[in-house]
Amino acid sequence: MVLKAFCTRTSALLHQRFCSDYVKQMRYLFNLKEDDDACRQALTSGTFYLFHNLAPLLQKSKEGNTAPQINASEVNTILEKMGQQEMKLEDSVLIDCSEREVAQFALDLGLLEKSALESNLQGKFVDLRKALLLLNGKNAPLLMKAQALLRWHASNQYCSQTGQPTQKSVSGSKQICSANGKIYYPQMSPVVITLVSDGSRCLLARQEAFPAGMYTALAGFCDIGETVEDAVHREVAEEVGLEVEAVKYTGSQHWSFPDSSLMIACHATVHPKKTQILLNKFELEDAHWFSVEEVLMALNRGVFLKGESGTVPVWVPPKWAIAHHLIQEWAQQQIR
């Protein structure tokens, strides 16, 4: 028993001495996810990103818009001030921790009156898409993760086998069926986002729901049974009638829209003599081939296209979106 305690203490000391800060943070988060009591303790000293019906809280300062982190005591004070007896800190979800191992949570206050909350918090709850633009991508991964987790828990409160209520773990890393103990973990859907090139041009497209002038890479959900490569080939064929010759993976990004997706970014090439676009009007409103010069201008909103509603500036998704990186990466490769 003494030897076991000595070995445990020695292991902890070695861990503190030799592990990087990143490893320490990941081990700390793992412990909070697996140990409800440890997570409850972390709640009392943690910080909170606040949401209202999945819209994050923003505050204005001299430096611009920020997504503030509210400490636990302030959150409790607000809940008490607004007479909210049902809601508590444990309704939050764990999303990250600081370098000093201060746990960071997200809490949705949708049960409370919005205008009163905004007055108390001296801020505004803003739709996530707009919030990310106002923040210029700052905290984008964290806010998207937070919203995705909050949405998943709000939509998955019953067991699909027994129909009985499920219980959220304190951290929000899982839901557990109250009847048979079945565990459900938050999930996201794989989506391929593909920039198609014929060697000297790239293909950008838009859907009717997009803001005016915005063009981007092709994207679509992976079907069950497909590989990433299969999905790229199929999506390109379905949406623009082109046959892909080669696929190259380049990166990935979590994306909150429409629900929770893993965007798998790829470059795809087609034969330079087989580039006629056969647009699928059920999927897309428009698609065009763009030269590298036009792409560089589109990155700075300097390209114009003539359409039925007149001439509109062409622009691509913002810098924090992986579509932007795909397009910029292709342009830089062409320049080199």
PLY file of the C-alpha trace (Angstrom):
ply
format ascii 1.0
element vertex 336
property float x
property float y
property float z
element edge 335
property int vertex1
property int vertex2
end_header
0.00 0.00 0.00
2.84 2.37 0.96
4.74 1.38 -2.18
1.66 2.05 -4.35
1.19 5.52 -2.81
4.90 6.27 -3.32
4.72 5.18 -6.98
1.61 7.32 -7.54
3.29 10.42 -6.07
6.48 9.74 -8.04
4.47 9.34 -11.28
2.68 12.65 -10.63
5.98 14.44 -9.99
7.54 13.01 -13.14
4.44 14.02 -15.11
4.69 17.62 -13.85
8.42 17.74 -14.60
8.57 16.20 -18.06
5.20 16.83 -19.69
4.72 19.85 -21.94
2.14 22.49 -21.03
-0.08 21.20 -23.84
0.04 17.62 -22.53
-0.76 18.86 -19.02
-3.79 20.76 -20.33
-5.05 17.74 -22.27
-4.61 15.43 -19.27
-6.41 17.95 -17.06
-9.34 18.19 -19.50
-9.47 14.39 -19.79
-9.73 14.11 -16.01
-12.57 16.66 -15.89
-14.46 14.73 -18.57
-14.12 11.42 -16.75
-14.50 12.57 -13.13
-17.80 14.33 -12.34
-16.64 15.39 -8.87
-13.46 16.99 -10.27
-15.53 18.81 -12.88
-17.97 20.09 -10.23
-15.01 21.51 -8.34
-13.66 23.12 -11.52
-17.03 24.77 -12.10
-16.65 26.87 -8.97
-13.42 28.49 -10.22
-14.06 28.30 -13.97
-15.03 30.90 -16.54
-18.11 30.87 -18.76
-18.97 31.89 -22.31
-22.66 32.78 -22.19
-25.24 32.04 -24.89
-28.93 32.77 -25.30
-30.72 30.23 -27.52
-27.34 29.37 -29.06
-26.40 33.02 -29.76
-23.14 34.00 -27.97
-22.78 37.09 -25.79
-20.64 39.89 -27.25
-19.45 43.03 -25.52
-18.04 46.18 -27.10
-14.82 47.74 -25.90
-12.22 50.18 -27.21
-10.51 47.23 -28.91
-13.73 46.20 -30.65
-16.13 43.30 -30.07
-15.17 40.57 -27.62
-16.72 37.32 -26.40
-16.22 37.78 -22.63
-15.45 35.05 -20.14
-17.64 35.49 -17.05
-16.44 33.94 -13.79
-18.58 31.51 -11.80
-19.51 33.89 -9.00
-20.76 36.49 -11.50
-22.87 33.89 -13.29
-24.40 32.74 -9.99
-25.12 36.36 -9.07
-26.94 36.91 -12.37
-29.01 33.74 -11.94
-30.00 34.77 -8.41
-30.74 38.36 -9.43
-33.09 37.16 -12.18
-34.82 34.70 -9.85
-33.79 31.62 -11.83
-34.06 28.61 -9.52
-34.00 25.84 -12.14
-30.76 26.75 -13.90
-27.37 26.04 -12.35
-23.71 25.98 -13.36
-23.89 22.22 -14.00
-26.14 22.93 -17.01
-23.00 24.14 -18.80
-20.61 22.18 -21.03
-16.84 22.02 -20.71
-15.07 23.39 -23.80
-11.43 24.10 -22.88
-9.01 25.25 -20.19
-6.41 28.00 -19.92
-2.66 27.40 -19.67
-3.09 27.78 -15.90
-5.71 25.01 -15.94
-8.71 27.26 -15.37
-11.62 25.35 -16.88
-13.70 27.12 -19.52
-17.39 26.33 -19.93
-20.33 27.42 -22.08
-23.79 28.01 -20.62
-27.01 28.76 -22.52
-29.32 31.14 -20.64
-32.22 30.73 -23.05
-34.69 30.30 -20.16
-34.05 33.88 -19.04
-35.45 37.08 -20.53
-33.03 38.25 -23.21
-33.23 42.04 -22.88
-32.88 41.92 -19.09
-29.85 39.66 -19.44
-28.24 41.97 -21.99
-28.79 44.91 -19.67
-27.21 43.09 -16.73
-24.29 41.83 -18.79
-23.80 45.06 -20.76
-23.67 43.19 -24.04
-25.69 41.67 -26.87
-26.48 38.08 -27.81
-25.62 37.82 -31.50
-26.30 35.08 -34.07
-23.13 32.99 -34.30
-22.47 33.64 -38.01
-22.65 37.39 -37.46
-20.70 37.13 -34.20
-17.79 35.42 -35.93
-17.65 38.21 -38.50
-17.79 40.89 -35.80
-15.00 39.12 -33.92
-13.03 38.73 -37.16
-12.60 35.04 -36.40
-11.22 35.53 -32.88
-12.36 32.64 -30.65
-14.11 31.12 -33.69
-13.11 27.47 -32.92
-14.08 27.82 -29.25
-17.45 29.49 -29.92
-18.33 26.97 -32.64
-17.41 24.08 -30.35
-19.45 25.59 -27.52
-22.53 26.13 -29.65
-22.29 22.66 -31.17
-22.12 20.99 -27.75
-24.98 23.07 -26.36
-27.13 22.25 -29.40
-26.32 18.53 -29.25
-27.31 18.25 -25.59
-30.52 20.21 -26.16
-31.46 17.82 -28.99
-30.41 14.54 -27.36
-32.20 14.18 -24.05
-33.81 10.77 -24.55
-32.47 7.29 -25.23
-33.24 6.00 -28.74
-33.57 2.42 -27.40
-35.68 2.86 -24.26
-37.26 6.28 -24.80
-36.24 7.18 -21.26
-34.49 10.46 -20.30
-30.72 10.62 -20.52
-28.48 12.32 -17.96
-25.71 14.69 -19.00
-22.31 14.12 -17.41
-21.15 17.22 -15.52
-18.65 18.11 -18.25
-21.11 17.45 -21.07
-18.81 14.89 -22.68
-21.66 12.34 -22.85
-25.30 11.53 -22.10
-26.22 8.36 -20.19
-29.56 6.55 -20.37
-31.27 6.44 -16.97
-32.80 3.02 -17.74
-30.09 0.86 -19.32
-26.89 2.89 -18.89
-26.27 3.26 -22.62
-23.78 6.08 -23.29
-24.23 8.62 -26.08
-21.34 10.83 -27.18
-21.66 14.14 -29.07
-21.29 13.55 -32.79
-20.54 15.57 -35.89
-21.03 14.84 -39.57
-18.12 14.54 -42.02
-18.30 16.99 -44.95
-15.89 17.20 -47.88
-15.10 20.73 -49.08
-13.27 20.61 -52.40
-11.53 23.18 -54.55
-11.54 21.91 -58.13
-8.78 22.99 -60.52
-7.99 22.28 -64.17
-4.35 23.22 -63.70
-4.59 26.95 -64.39
-8.06 27.85 -63.07
-10.16 26.93 -60.07
-13.90 26.44 -59.83
-15.96 28.47 -57.37
-19.71 28.14 -56.87
-22.58 29.60 -54.86
-25.95 28.57 -53.48
-29.03 30.78 -53.64
-28.98 31.21 -49.84
-25.47 32.70 -49.86
-24.97 36.45 -49.38
-24.85 38.32 -52.70
-21.55 37.81 -54.49
-20.12 35.09 -52.25
-18.50 32.18 -54.08
-16.73 29.26 -52.46
-15.47 25.72 -52.92
-17.86 22.81 -53.47
-19.03 21.02 -50.33
-21.24 18.09 -49.41
-21.88 15.52 -46.69
-20.17 12.14 -46.86
-22.59 9.27 -47.40
-22.45 6.19 -45.19
-19.94 3.72 -46.62
-17.96 6.35 -48.53
-14.31 7.24 -48.18
-13.30 10.90 -48.37
-12.07 10.28 -51.92
-15.38 8.68 -52.91
-17.29 11.65 -51.52
-15.14 14.16 -53.44
-15.60 12.31 -56.73
-19.36 12.00 -56.21
-19.99 15.58 -55.03
-18.09 17.14 -57.93
-19.92 14.90 -60.41
-23.31 15.65 -58.83
-22.93 19.41 -58.50
-21.00 20.50 -61.60
-20.84 17.41 -63.84
-17.06 17.07 -63.80
-14.98 13.92 -63.35
-12.15 14.21 -60.82
-8.77 12.70 -61.72
-6.88 13.22 -58.43
-7.66 14.21 -54.84
-5.28 15.67 -52.24
-6.21 16.22 -48.59
-5.02 19.53 -47.11
-6.68 20.12 -43.71
-9.85 20.10 -41.60
-12.01 22.35 -39.46
-14.96 21.94 -37.14
-17.96 23.86 -38.52
-21.14 24.59 -36.57
-23.40 25.03 -39.57
-26.02 23.73 -40.18
-25.45 21.59 -37.09
-22.01 20.20 -36.26
-19.73 19.18 -39.13
-16.12 18.19 -39.67
-15.03 20.01 -42.83
-12.46 17.86 -44.65
-10.66 20.13 -47.10
-9.29 18.74 -50.37
-7.86 19.91 -53.66
-9.14 18.04 -56.72
-7.97 18.19 -60.32
-9.86 17.54 -63.55
-8.55 17.10 -67.08
-7.88 20.53 -68.68
-9.83 19.47 -71.78
-12.86 18.25 -69.83
-13.97 21.39 -68.01
-17.50 22.07 -69.25
-19.69 22.81 -66.24
-23.04 21.00 -66.11
-24.69 22.82 -63.23
-27.04 20.94 -60.91
-29.70 23.58 -60.26
-31.05 21.60 -57.27
-27.71 22.12 -55.52
-26.21 25.35 -56.86
-27.26 28.72 -58.22
-24.07 29.32 -60.17
-20.49 28.09 -60.77
-17.58 29.66 -62.65
-13.97 28.98 -63.54
-11.64 31.69 -62.17
-8.07 32.50 -63.15
-5.44 33.00 -60.46
-5.57 36.77 -61.09
-9.33 36.79 -60.55
-9.00 34.67 -57.41
-6.44 37.07 -55.95
-8.83 39.95 -56.62
-11.77 37.99 -55.14
-9.75 37.50 -51.97
-9.77 41.31 -51.80
-13.31 41.69 -53.21
-12.03 43.15 -56.46
-13.66 40.87 -59.08
-17.04 41.60 -60.62
-19.47 39.25 -62.37
-22.47 40.18 -64.48
-25.65 38.42 -63.46
-29.40 38.74 -63.91
-29.56 41.32 -61.11
-26.65 43.34 -62.48
-22.93 43.44 -61.74
-21.95 42.20 -58.28
-18.58 41.99 -56.52
-17.29 38.45 -56.03
-15.91 37.57 -52.62
-14.92 34.42 -50.80
-15.54 33.22 -47.21
-13.66 35.04 -44.41
-10.13 34.18 -43.31
-11.18 32.01 -40.37
-13.10 29.63 -42.69
-11.21 26.68 -44.15
-12.71 27.49 -47.57
-10.67 30.70 -47.52
-7.50 28.75 -46.78
-8.22 26.30 -49.62
-8.66 29.13 -52.11
-5.66 31.09 -50.84
-3.49 27.96 -50.83
-4.36 27.23 -54.46
-3.60 30.83 -55.50
-0.21 30.76 -53.76
0.66 27.45 -55.41
-0.18 28.94 -58.81
2.04 31.98 -58.15
4.95 29.75 -57.14
0 1
1 2
2 3
3 4
4 5
5 6
6 7
7 8
8 9
9 10
10 11
11 12
12 13
13 14
14 15
15 16
16 17
17 18
18 19
19 20
20 21
21 22
22 23
23 24
24 25
25 26
26 27
27 28
28 29
29 30
30 31
31 32
32 33
33 34
34 35
35 36
36 37
37 38
38 39
39 40
40 41
41 42
42 43
43 44
44 45
45 46
46 47
47 48
48 49
49 50
50 51
51 52
52 53
53 54
54 55
55 56
56 57
57 58
58 59
59 60
60 61
61 62
62 63
63 64
64 65
65 66
66 67
67 68
68 69
69 70
70 71
71 72
72 73
73 74
74 75
75 76
76 77
77 78
78 79
79 80
80 81
81 82
82 83
83 84
84 85
85 86
86 87
87 88
88 89
89 90
90 91
91 92
92 93
93 94
94 95
95 96
96 97
97 98
98 99
99 100
100 101
101 102
102 103
103 104
104 105
105 106
106 107
107 108
108 109
109 110
110 111
111 112
112 113
113 114
114 115
115 116
116 117
117 118
118 119
119 120
120 121
121 122
122 123
123 124
124 125
125 126
126 127
127 128
128 129
129 130
130 131
131 132
132 133
133 134
134 135
135 136
136 137
137 138
138 139
139 140
140 141
141 142
142 143
143 144
144 145
145 146
146 147
147 148
148 149
149 150
150 151
151 152
152 153
153 154
154 155
155 156
156 157
157 158
158 159
159 160
160 161
161 162
162 163
163 164
164 165
165 166
166 167
167 168
168 169
169 170
170 171
171 172
172 173
173 174
174 175
175 176
176 177
177 178
178 179
179 180
180 181
181 182
182 183
183 184
184 185
185 186
186 187
187 188
188 189
189 190
190 191
191 192
192 193
193 194
194 195
195 196
196 197
197 198
198 199
199 200
200 201
201 202
202 203
203 204
204 205
205 206
206 207
207 208
208 209
209 210
210 211
211 212
212 213
213 214
214 215
215 216
216 217
217 218
218 219
219 220
220 221
221 222
222 223
223 224
224 225
225 226
226 227
227 228
228 229
229 230
230 231
231 232
232 233
233 234
234 235
235 236
236 237
237 238
238 239
239 240
240 241
241 242
242 243
243 244
244 245
245 246
246 247
247 248
248 249
249 250
250 251
251 252
252 253
253 254
254 255
255 256
256 257
257 258
258 259
259 260
260 261
261 262
262 263
263 264
264 265
265 266
266 267
267 268
268 269
269 270
270 271
271 272
272 273
273 274
274 275
275 276
276 277
277 278
278 279
279 280
280 281
281 282
282 283
283 284
284 285
285 286
286 287
287 288
288 289
289 290
290 291
291 292
292 293
293 294
294 295
295 296
296 297
297 298
298 299
299 300
300 301
301 302
302 303
303 304
304 305
305 306
306 307
307 308
308 309
309 310
310 311
311 312
312 313
313 314
314 315
315 316
316 317
317 318
318 319
319 320
320 321
321 322
322 323
323 324
324 325
325 326
326 327
327 328
328 329
329 330
330 331
331 332
332 333
333 334
334 335
